[in-house]
Amino acid sequence: MSKPSRPLSNSVWSKIDVKSWAITEFTLRQYQTRKSTWSIAMIGMLLVTLVLLFYVKGQTSIIESIDQDGDSYDWDGDGYSLAQELQYGTNPENASDYPNVPALPASNWVDEDDFSYSFSGEKCERNIYGIVSEGVCQTNVDDDGDCERTDWVLQNKLIGQGGTDSNYDTLDCSVFISTNSGMTIIPDNYVDEDPDDNLYFHEAVHRGFVLGFGKIGFVFLMGIFLPLFLATGLIRDEMESETLHYLIGKPIARGEFYAYRLGGYLLMTWFYLTILIFIMSLVTGFVAPSDSFFRFGDIQIWASILFATCLMVMAYGTIFSTFGIFTKYGMLASIFFGVWEFMMAMLTLIGTGSFFVTRMSIVFWGMQIIDSVSTFTWNDSEYLISKGEYYGLEGNEALSSFYGVPSIGSSPMTTLFISAAVLIGITSLVFFIGQSAFKRKELK
């Protein structure tokens, strides 16, 4: 006669599940009843709200465009701009020589080249005086057609300057982008010489904002302050209040208790971060420059920010709670560690991967995740920065300050996996150390 099977409610796995959820739920209830938890949550929400207000204001503002090529200026004071005089063949330096047509407003000749921030084109070579350099050639970028016109006196000025192929890439009216060392933009004469400042400004500021707030606001600030106030006392507070005897008096190992406490902390912080980042992505998705009503292309960059920040609060939370197990001065030790991370964050922003010491920090690996995803989400950011520098476009500093090239691995995807593995590995190692110390800890 076969032995009756044990009811599922009495199995080992169900008992473990009941214990884990009981401690996790107890941890969550503790957080819910503490004023400090709600204060931290409100501060984070207020920070996000204020930052979004500044972002919306920046995206809805109109900056004064600069005439990069100067063809809107009336050099001889006859009421006609340089471009209009060149169009009709009159002398732009002689006030008595002007077209016999109505004068057009100078604004017609500002931002006339629109702005294309897409880094696309065919691979090509530039050969000047026997020196060959490889790069990418962009064609069909002369939006106002002033390089291609044959009826303008402007074309006479091109004689002796390389004609319509002044960059020597064997293509007329093109832009050569050198990729030999860095990225250098070399356009033909009168090609894309006056890009739209506002289009560039809003795109560059948007990317700079997402990368900057993703790295500083979430990965560093949220990533370190949430664990500092919520995880440091995860075990220490119970030890000092002498309530730990009652909590571990049940048939449960100390290591399990520590893991389930961390589980409750992670459930709360991850849920909170998801809400904040969802709000950020929703607002920026509707406000940011886009060809559609919502900027769907940024979803993966926001997902990378959420992923990196969740790994950060997990790593910092494990480290800080372990400090609390080792010493009653766990908060002080966590603050000192936070100062170190702040210095490493600043060094990482100055030059990602240029300092080996930055790799000895947690924040470096979190920022690498964002840089990895941004590289293939916005694969033209480096070109955008170079173009902004070349034409002196406003907003370039915002993007160049926070854009970083992944410095670990042979590709962005490799860097992403390595960075995530390092953070998970550090968390696992510190958790094992903390768990071992907790097992041997003598309670009062």
C-alpha positions, 0 to 999 in steps of 0.5 A: 500500500503506497504511503500517502503524500505529504500535503502541499501546505506542510512541505518544506518549500511552503514553510520556507515561503511562509517564513520568507513572506512573514519577515518580508512583510514585517520589514515592509510594515516597519518602513510604512510606519516610519516617518523617515520613510515617507519623508525620503519618499516625498523628498525624492518626489519633490526633486523629480517634480522640480527637475521636470519643471526646469526641463519643460521650461527649457524644452518650451523656450526659444533661443535666439538663433545665430547666423553662422555663415553671416549671409543675413547681414547687410554689409553695405547698408543698402537694405539687402542681405548678403544672400539676396545680393549674391542671388541677384548678382549685385555687389554686397560691398557697394550701397549703390548696387542692389537688386531691383526687387523687394528686400526680404527680411533677414530672418529668411537667411537664418537657420536656412539649413535646417538641422539634421542630427542623424549620423548616416552616410557612406564610408568614403575617403578624403585625399588632399595632397596625397594624405588619405583619411577614412570617414563617412560622407553625407550627401543631400545635406545642402538644405538651402541649395546655395552650394548647388546653385549655378545662377548665383554669383556665390559660385564665382567665389568657389573658384580657387577654393576647391569648387563644390568639392572643397573637402576633397572627398570626390563628392560635390556639396557633401560633408566629410566626417573623419573617423580616424582620430575622434570625429572631425566634420569637414563640409564643402563650401556653403553646405550645412553652414547655418544649422537650425539652432533651436532644433539642435538646442532642444535635442542636445539638451534633452539627451543631456538631461536624460543622461545627466539626471539618469547618472547623477539623480538616479544612479548616484543620488537615489542609488546611495541615499535610499540605502543610506537611510533605509538599509544601514539599520536593517539589522543594526536597529533591531540589535540596538532595540533588543527586538532581534531576540524575538525575531530570530527566536523562531526556527529560522536561520540568521542568514535567511532572516538577513536575506528576507530583510533585504528582500523587503527593502528591495521590494519597496525601493524598486517599486518606488524607483519604478514609479519615479522613472515612469513619471520621468519617461512619461513627461519627457516622452511627450515634451521632448522633440519628436516626429510623433506625439510620443518619443518611443525611442527613449524607452530603452534608455529609461529602462537602462536607468531603472535597471542600473539604479535598481542594481545600485540600491541593491549593492549599496543596500547590502554594503550599508546593512553589512556595515550595520552588522559589523559596528554600531557606527554603521551610519558613519561608515556608510557616509564615509563610503558615500563620500568616496563614491561621490569623488569617483562619480565626479571622476567618472563624469570627467572622463569615463574609464580614463582613471583606473581607480574609478573602477574600484567604485560602485557608481562607475559600473552603474554609469557604464550601464547607462553609457552602454545603452545610450551608445546604441540608442543614440548612436549619433551623439558623438557626431551631435557633439562634434557638430555643436562644437564646430558651429558653436551651437548652444546646448552642446555643453549639456550633452558633452558633459554627460555623454560617455563612451563605454570603456569596458569590453569590446562593444556596448552590449559586452560592457552592459553585461560585464557591468551588471555582472560586477554589481551582482557579484559585489552584492553577492560577495558582501552579502556572504560576508554580512551573513557570516558576520551576522551568524557569529554575532553575539547578541546582548 
